[in-house]
Amino acid sequence: MQLDALDAIIKGVLVGLFMAISVGPTLFAVIKYSMSNSYKAGLAFVFGVSLSDIMYVTVANVAASWLVVLGTYGAYIAYIGSAILIIVGGIGVIKKGNAQRPSATQATISGAHYFRIWASGFLINTINPGVIISWLAAVSATANKSGGYRFILFGTCLLLILAIDFLKVFLAEKIRVLLTPRRLVYVQKTSSFIIMILGAMLLIKTLMSGK
């Protein structure tokens, strides 16, 4: 039993590292929001992403067949996801840069703004086809394991992803404090541009797949 638990923890760490370190739109969105506003905005985004991950893991374990059906609509999900990424990134690119120091910036953030950032994290992660495929593959690989084993594996995985995302936020905040306002704007614009490019790449890939 102890060996099974250890095995579940090790595999949870490996899956969590893969999911957390993978370069995707959420990484650059975390940088964008943390740099643009404060670490609190970055955390709001991360909590949105985390809720999306928890939702997928729960659905995949309780009703895996439903997630398989959702996977058949991958092209439509990809179109919606690419549109959201292009819009979010595009707005960040064309928006006038007004970066300020942390003390000045934090005072301008409202609860509604934090909620929008949280919702964008949930949405961007939820409509990412790669997330659906990754969680479905992980659940399928552990389909013959006990409920306790899967609980430990995915619990470890989700906690590790959240911890690494927290680290990304606070590292971005540390860098943010060291940057001049002008350089801060450059970082914000670059992150937004990369998000937009990732959305365009997803759209092109979906169109070329012909599905």
C-alpha positions as CSV (number, residue, x, y, z in Angstrom):
1,M,0.0,0.0,0.0
2,Q,2.8,2.4,0.9
3,L,4.6,1.5,-2.3
4,D,1.4,2.3,-4.3
5,A,1.1,5.7,-2.6
6,L,4.8,6.5,-3.3
7,D,4.3,5.5,-6.9
8,A,1.3,7.7,-7.2
9,I,3.2,10.7,-5.7
10,I,6.1,10.2,-8.0
11,K,3.9,10.0,-11.1
12,G,1.8,12.9,-9.8
13,V,5.0,15.0,-9.6
14,L,6.1,14.0,-13.1
15,V,2.7,14.8,-14.6
16,G,2.6,18.0,-12.6
17,L,6.0,19.1,-13.8
18,F,5.1,18.4,-17.4
19,M,1.8,20.4,-17.2
20,A,3.3,23.3,-15.2
21,I,6.5,23.8,-17.2
22,S,4.9,23.3,-20.7
23,V,5.2,26.6,-22.6
24,G,1.7,27.7,-23.5
25,P,-0.6,30.7,-23.3
26,T,-1.1,30.5,-19.6
27,L,2.6,31.0,-18.9
28,F,2.7,34.3,-20.8
29,A,-0.7,35.4,-19.5
30,V,0.6,35.0,-15.9
31,I,3.6,37.2,-16.9
32,K,1.3,39.7,-18.6
33,Y,-1.1,40.1,-15.6
34,S,1.6,40.0,-13.0
35,M,3.7,42.6,-14.8
36,S,0.7,44.8,-15.8
37,N,-0.9,45.0,-12.4
38,S,0.6,43.2,-9.4
39,Y,1.2,39.8,-8.0
40,K,-2.4,39.8,-6.8
41,A,-3.6,40.0,-10.4
42,G,-1.3,37.1,-11.3
43,L,-2.7,35.1,-8.4
44,A,-6.2,35.8,-9.5
45,F,-5.4,34.4,-13.0
46,V,-3.6,31.3,-11.5
47,F,-6.7,30.5,-9.3
48,G,-8.8,30.6,-12.4
49,V,-6.5,28.2,-14.2
50,S,-6.4,26.0,-11.1
51,L,-10.2,25.7,-10.9
52,S,-10.3,24.8,-14.6
53,D,-7.7,22.0,-14.0
54,I,-9.7,20.7,-11.0
55,M,-12.8,20.7,-13.1
56,Y,-11.2,18.6,-15.8
57,V,-9.6,16.2,-13.4
58,T,-12.9,15.7,-11.6
59,V,-14.9,15.2,-14.8
60,A,-12.3,12.9,-16.3
61,N,-12.3,10.6,-13.3
62,V,-16.0,10.7,-12.7
63,A,-17.3,10.8,-16.3
64,A,-14.4,10.1,-18.6
65,S,-16.7,9.2,-21.4
66,W,-18.1,12.8,-21.3
67,L,-14.6,14.2,-21.7
68,V,-14.0,11.8,-24.7
69,V,-17.1,13.2,-26.3
70,L,-15.9,16.7,-25.6
71,G,-12.6,15.8,-27.3
72,T,-14.6,15.0,-30.6
73,Y,-15.4,18.7,-30.7
74,G,-11.8,19.6,-30.4
75,A,-11.8,21.7,-33.6
76,Y,-14.6,23.9,-32.4
77,I,-13.0,24.3,-29.0
78,A,-9.7,25.2,-30.8
79,Y,-11.5,27.9,-32.9
80,I,-13.0,29.5,-29.8
81,G,-9.7,29.2,-27.9
82,S,-7.7,30.7,-30.7
83,A,-10.2,33.6,-31.0
84,I,-10.0,34.3,-27.3
85,L,-6.1,34.2,-27.3
86,I,-5.9,36.5,-30.3
87,I,-8.4,39.0,-28.8
88,V,-6.7,39.0,-25.4
89,G,-3.2,39.3,-26.9
90,G,-4.3,41.9,-29.4
91,I,-5.9,44.1,-26.8
92,G,-2.7,44.0,-24.8
93,V,-0.6,44.9,-27.8
94,I,-2.7,47.9,-29.0
95,K,-3.5,49.1,-25.5
96,K,-1.6,52.2,-24.5
97,G,1.2,51.4,-22.1
98,N,0.8,53.0,-18.7
99,A,3.1,50.9,-16.5
100,Q,3.6,52.3,-13.0
101,R,5.4,51.3,-9.9
102,P,3.7,48.7,-7.7
103,S,2.4,51.1,-5.1
104,A,0.7,53.2,-7.7
105,T,-0.7,50.4,-9.7
106,Q,-2.2,48.3,-7.0
107,A,-4.5,51.1,-5.9
108,T,-6.3,51.2,-9.3
109,I,-7.3,47.5,-9.3
110,S,-11.0,46.8,-8.4
111,G,-12.7,43.6,-7.3
112,A,-14.5,43.5,-10.6
113,H,-11.1,43.7,-12.4
114,Y,-9.7,40.8,-10.4
115,F,-12.8,38.8,-11.2
116,R,-12.3,39.4,-14.9
117,I,-8.7,38.3,-14.6
118,W,-9.8,35.2,-12.7
119,A,-12.4,34.4,-15.4
120,S,-9.9,34.9,-18.2
121,G,-7.6,32.3,-16.5
122,F,-10.4,29.9,-16.2
123,L,-11.5,30.4,-19.8
124,I,-8.0,30.3,-21.4
125,N,-7.2,27.1,-19.7
126,T,-10.6,25.5,-20.3
127,I,-10.7,26.2,-24.0
128,N,-7.1,25.0,-24.5
129,P,-7.3,21.6,-26.5
130,G,-3.9,20.7,-25.2
131,V,-5.2,20.7,-21.6
132,I,-8.1,18.4,-22.5
133,I,-5.9,16.0,-24.2
134,S,-3.3,16.0,-21.4
135,W,-5.8,15.3,-18.6
136,L,-7.6,12.7,-20.7
137,A,-4.4,10.9,-21.4
138,A,-3.4,11.0,-17.7
139,V,-6.8,9.7,-16.6
140,S,-6.8,7.0,-19.3
141,A,-3.3,5.8,-18.1
142,T,-4.6,5.3,-14.6
143,A,-8.0,3.9,-15.4
144,N,-7.1,0.5,-13.9
145,K,-5.9,2.0,-10.6
146,S,-7.9,2.3,-7.4
147,G,-9.7,5.5,-6.4
148,G,-7.2,6.1,-3.6
149,Y,-4.2,5.8,-6.0
150,R,-5.8,8.3,-8.5
151,F,-6.7,10.7,-5.7
152,I,-3.1,10.8,-4.5
153,L,-1.7,11.1,-8.0
154,F,-3.9,13.9,-9.2
155,G,-3.9,15.6,-5.8
156,T,-0.1,15.8,-5.9
157,C,-0.2,16.8,-9.6
158,L,-2.6,19.7,-9.0
159,L,-0.8,21.0,-5.9
160,L,2.5,21.0,-7.7
161,I,1.1,22.9,-10.7
162,L,-0.4,25.5,-8.3
163,A,2.8,25.8,-6.4
164,I,4.9,26.3,-9.6
165,D,2.3,28.8,-10.9
166,F,2.6,30.7,-7.6
167,L,6.4,30.7,-8.2
168,K,5.9,32.2,-11.7
169,V,3.8,35.0,-10.3
170,F,6.2,36.0,-7.5
171,L,9.2,35.8,-9.8
172,A,7.4,38.1,-12.3
173,E,6.6,40.5,-9.4
174,K,10.3,40.5,-8.4
175,I,11.4,41.3,-12.0
176,R,8.6,43.9,-12.2
177,V,9.9,45.9,-9.3
178,L,13.4,46.0,-10.9
179,L,12.2,47.2,-14.3
180,T,11.8,50.8,-15.3
181,P,8.2,51.8,-16.4
182,R,9.3,51.8,-20.1
183,R,10.9,48.4,-19.9
184,L,7.8,47.1,-18.1
185,V,5.7,48.2,-21.0
186,Y,8.0,46.4,-23.4
187,V,7.6,43.2,-21.3
188,Q,3.8,43.6,-21.2
189,K,3.6,44.1,-25.0
190,T,5.9,41.2,-25.7
191,S,3.8,38.8,-23.5
192,S,0.6,40.0,-25.2
193,F,2.2,39.6,-28.6
194,I,3.2,36.0,-27.8
195,I,-0.3,35.2,-26.5
196,M,-1.7,36.6,-29.8
197,I,0.8,34.5,-31.9
198,L,0.0,31.3,-30.0
199,G,-3.7,32.0,-30.7
200,A,-2.9,32.5,-34.4
201,M,-0.8,29.3,-34.5
202,L,-3.6,27.3,-32.9
203,L,-6.0,28.7,-35.5
204,I,-3.7,27.8,-38.4
205,K,-3.0,24.3,-37.0
206,T,-6.7,23.7,-36.7
207,L,-7.5,24.9,-40.2
208,M,-4.7,22.8,-41.7
209,S,-5.9,19.7,-39.9
210,G,-9.1,20.0,-41.9
211,K,-11.3,18.7,-39.1
